[in-house]
Structures are given as C-alpha cells and as structure tokens.
Amino acid sequence: MAPLKLVGLSGSYSRPSKTTALVQHIAGLAEARYGLASAIYDLGDFGPSLGQAQYETQLDESARQLLQTVVNADILVVGSPTYKGSYPGLFKHLIDLIDPLALKGKQVILSATGGGDRHALMVEHQLRPLFGFFMAHTLPSAVYASDRDFLDYQLVSEPGRLRAEQAVGELAAFLPAIRHQAVAAE
Ligand SMILES: Cc1cc2nc3c(=O)[nH]c(=O)nc-3n(C[C@H](O)[C@H](O)[C@H](O)COP(=O)(O)O)c2cc1C
C-alpha cells in the first residue's frame, strides 16, 4: 500500500518563513514517526491567480491542482502566521475557495506563529472554528510558536518541540481509520 499523504499548508507568503518552518517541523516528525509521505506548500505556491479568484474554477491550472492536492491529503498540517490577532486575509481567501464538504472528517493538526505569546490562543479562537466549519477533525493539541521559539527559522525551543511532538502523537489513534479510508478510496 502507498504511504499515507500528509500535506503541510502554510498560510504565509514570507520566504523564509517561521510558519512554514513550523509546518515543516511538524510534518517531518509525523513522516519519521509514521512513515508518511509529506509535501509542504505556502501561499506563494498558489501563484498570482489566488488573489483574483472568487471560485476555485477561476484559479489557474497549477493553483487548482495544488488546491486539489491539499484537499485530497490523508492528513493536513495547517499553519498560519498571526496577523492582527488572527490569520492573514489571503490565507482565509484560499480557504474560502474550498468546497464546504471537502474536508469533512479529515485529520488536521493546527499550528500558528506570532511575534509574541499574547495571541497564542489564536489557534483556538480563530483556526479551530474555521476548520470546525468544514467538520474536519482538528487534533486536540494545537501548536503555537513565537519568535523566541525559533533560531534561524528552525523551531529550537524545548517547549515548542515538545508541543509539536504531542500534537503528532495524537495522530496515532486515528491512523488505522485513515489507512482504512485510503485503501477504500484506491
Ligand atoms: C501585518 C502583520 C500583523 C501581525 N500581527 C501580529 C499579531 O497580532 N500578533 C502577533 O503575535 N504577531 C503579529 N505579527 C507577527 C507575525 O505573526 C510573526 O512574525 C510570524 O511569525 C510571521 O510569520 P512568517 O515568518 O511566516 O511570516 C504580525 C506581522 C505582520 C506582518
């Protein structure tokens, strides 16, 4: 059987990006621990048609295919930078293009970065309800990291790394069901 597909979606367009680094860190842990195949994308990967598209069909071909890759992942790791206490508008715009039923029942690890710790609950008050709309299964532990958790765009702090491991550990309980679904879909 092919390995399960984990897609990391960073809602950042910065390069380099702490958010993308956080998503990569979490995805890397999951890949190593469970033998998943992972791929990471950020907002820049969607290209210029993203800002103009009101519907998925108005995205250019490569952006549309990329959105399908995200939606068809067996597991998602979503990360967002905190902008004014929430996710960036362009990230929400991308999410707005997803069919309301496309993420139903999908396991999603939530993560976010911010300049400081004041907006750490952004993962609970902004990201979790957003994926609740889609009836996705967001894992209980969301990961928030601030500037001081990073060095040279790597997640280095002990609490940050432990939190990431905790979130990835919560996937274990769901893997049999995810594998079962993936086999049924083949
Ligand atoms: C427009 C803008 C608004 C921001 N608002 C907040 C905020 O409300 N709270 C916070 O903690 N950090 C805020 N920040 C800091 C970023 O969330 C932080 O630097 C983040 O790690 C950047 O991620 P990136 O490296 O992926 O761009 C803001 C940054 C920008 C550019």
The ligand as a Tripos MOL2 file, in Angstrom:
@<TRIPOS>MOLECULE
LIG
   31    33     1     0     0
SMALL
NO_CHARGES

@<TRIPOS>ATOM
      1 C1          0.7230   42.5140    9.2210 C.3       1 LIG1
      2 C2          1.2610   41.7750   10.4170 C.ar      1 LIG1
      3 C3          0.4890   41.6720   11.5450 C.ar      1 LIG1
      4 C4          0.9480   40.9770   12.6770 C.ar      1 LIG1
      5 N1          0.1430   40.8590   13.7680 N.ar      1 LIG1
      6 C5          0.5710   40.1420   14.8340 C.ar      1 LIG1
      7 C6         -0.2760   39.9420   15.9530 C.ar      1 LIG1
      8 O1         -1.3960   40.4330   16.0160 O.2       1 LIG1
      9 N2          0.1850   39.1830   16.9930 N.ar      1 LIG1
     10 C7          1.4470   38.6240   16.9770 C.ar      1 LIG1
     11 O2          1.8140   37.9390   17.9450 O.2       1 LIG1
     12 N3          2.2610   38.7830   15.9210 N.ar      1 LIG1
     13 C8          1.8570   39.5170   14.8490 C.ar      1 LIG1
     14 N4          2.6790   39.6720   13.7550 N.ar      1 LIG1
     15 C9          3.9910   38.9730   13.7410 C.3       1 LIG1
     16 C10         3.9080   37.6590   12.9630 C.3       1 LIG1
     17 O3          2.7760   36.8870   13.3230 O.3       1 LIG1
     18 C11         5.1370   36.7870   13.2190 C.3       1 LIG1
     19 O4          6.3090   37.4920   12.9280 O.3       1 LIG1
     20 C12         5.0580   35.4920   12.4070 C.3       1 LIG1
     21 O5          5.9020   34.5290   12.9920 O.3       1 LIG1
     22 C13         5.4520   35.7250   10.9540 C.3       1 LIG1
     23 O6          5.4090   34.5020   10.2870 O.3       1 LIG1
     24 P1          6.2160   34.2730    8.9120 P.3       1 LIG1
     25 O7          7.6920   34.1750    9.2580 O.co2     1 LIG1
     26 O8          5.6520   33.0160    8.3720 O.co2     1 LIG1
     27 O9          5.9180   35.4830    8.0520 O.co2     1 LIG1
     28 C14         2.2390   40.3780   12.6500 C.ar      1 LIG1
     29 C15         3.0410   40.5110   11.4890 C.ar      1 LIG1
     30 C16         2.5560   41.1970   10.3910 C.ar      1 LIG1
     31 C17         3.4120   41.2920    9.1480 C.3       1 LIG1
@<TRIPOS>BOND
     1     1     2 1
     2     2     3 ar
     3     2    30 ar
     4     3     4 ar
     5     4     5 ar
     6     4    28 ar
     7     5     6 ar
     8     6     7 ar
     9     6    13 1
    10     7     8 2
    11     7     9 ar
    12     9    10 ar
    13    10    11 2
    14    10    12 ar
    15    12    13 ar
    16    13    14 ar
    17    14    15 1
    18    14    28 ar
    19    15    16 1
    20    16    17 1
    21    16    18 1
    22    18    19 1
    23    18    20 1
    24    20    21 1
    25    20    22 1
    26    22    23 1
    27    23    24 1
    28    24    25 2
    29    24    26 1
    30    24    27 1
    31    28    29 ar
    32    29    30 ar
    33    30    31 1
@<TRIPOS>SUBSTRUCTURE
     1 LIG1         1 GROUP 0 **** ****
